[in-house]
């Protein structure tokens, strides 16, 4: 379903849905196992290309870091 979700993310960027927040879990695995060697997309560049405000490299195991990242987008205007 990645294709459908990426299309929705592109639409959100084009429509300027600035109140939308997405947390992307880049943990290096899929339902089939590790993605190393076959998944090489640069997700930061992909979402920036969609017109999103991207906060890279947030430690998902650090609740305060996640909280701070979620607070940031409120100041980006019309970019999700």
JONORSUL-V687359 format. One record per residue. N is the residue number from 1. RES is the residue in one small letter. PHI is phi as a letter, one per 30 degrees, with the letter a starting at -180 (* if undefined). OMEGA is omega in degrees with one decimal (* if undefined). Layout:
# JONORSUL-V687359
n=N res=RES phi=PHI omega=OMEGA
n=N res=RES phi=PHI omega=OMEGA
This chain:
# JONORSUL-V687359
n=1 res=x phi=* omega=-178.4
n=2 res=x phi=e omega=-179.0
n=3 res=x phi=e omega=179.8
n=4 res=x phi=d omega=-178.6
n=5 res=x phi=d omega=177.8
n=6 res=x phi=d omega=176.2
n=7 res=x phi=d omega=177.9
n=8 res=x phi=d omega=178.4
n=9 res=x phi=d omega=176.8
n=10 res=x phi=d omega=177.9
n=11 res=x phi=d omega=179.5
n=12 res=x phi=d omega=177.3
n=13 res=x phi=d omega=179.6
n=14 res=x phi=d omega=179.8
n=15 res=x phi=d omega=177.4
n=16 res=x phi=i omega=-178.3
n=17 res=x phi=d omega=-173.0
n=18 res=x phi=d omega=178.9
n=19 res=x phi=c omega=-178.5
n=20 res=x phi=d omega=177.8
n=21 res=x phi=b omega=177.7
n=22 res=x phi=b omega=173.5
n=23 res=x phi=c omega=-177.6
n=24 res=x phi=c omega=-179.3
n=25 res=x phi=c omega=180.0
n=26 res=x phi=c omega=-174.6
n=27 res=x phi=c omega=174.8
n=28 res=x phi=i omega=178.0
n=29 res=x phi=b omega=174.2
n=30 res=x phi=b omega=178.5
n=31 res=x phi=d omega=-179.4
n=32 res=x phi=c omega=-180.0
n=33 res=x phi=k omega=-178.1
n=34 res=x phi=d omega=-178.9
n=35 res=x phi=c omega=-179.8
n=36 res=x phi=e omega=178.3
n=37 res=x phi=j omega=178.7
n=38 res=x phi=b omega=177.9
n=39 res=x phi=c omega=-174.6
n=40 res=x phi=b omega=179.6
n=41 res=x phi=d omega=172.4
n=42 res=x phi=c omega=-173.1
n=43 res=x phi=d omega=176.8
n=44 res=x phi=d omega=-179.7
n=45 res=x phi=d omega=179.2
n=46 res=x phi=d omega=-177.6
n=47 res=x phi=d omega=173.0
n=48 res=x phi=d omega=176.4
n=49 res=x phi=d omega=175.6
n=50 res=x phi=d omega=-178.5
n=51 res=x phi=j omega=-178.9
n=52 res=x phi=d omega=167.6
n=53 res=x phi=d omega=-174.2
n=54 res=x phi=c omega=174.4
n=55 res=x phi=c omega=-174.6
n=56 res=x phi=d omega=170.3
n=57 res=x phi=h omega=174.0
n=58 res=x phi=d omega=-179.9
n=59 res=x phi=d omega=-178.8
n=60 res=x phi=d omega=177.0
n=61 res=x phi=c omega=-179.2
n=62 res=x phi=c omega=-175.3
n=63 res=x phi=e omega=179.7
n=64 res=x phi=d omega=178.3
n=65 res=x phi=d omega=177.7
n=66 res=x phi=d omega=179.3
n=67 res=x phi=d omega=179.6
n=68 res=x phi=d omega=179.1
n=69 res=x phi=d omega=179.9
n=70 res=x phi=d omega=179.5
n=71 res=x phi=d omega=-175.6
n=72 res=x phi=d omega=-173.8
n=73 res=x phi=e omega=-179.7
n=74 res=x phi=e omega=-176.4
n=75 res=x phi=c omega=-175.3
n=76 res=x phi=c omega=178.2
n=77 res=x phi=i omega=-172.4
n=78 res=x phi=c omega=179.1
n=79 res=x phi=c omega=176.2
n=80 res=x phi=d omega=*
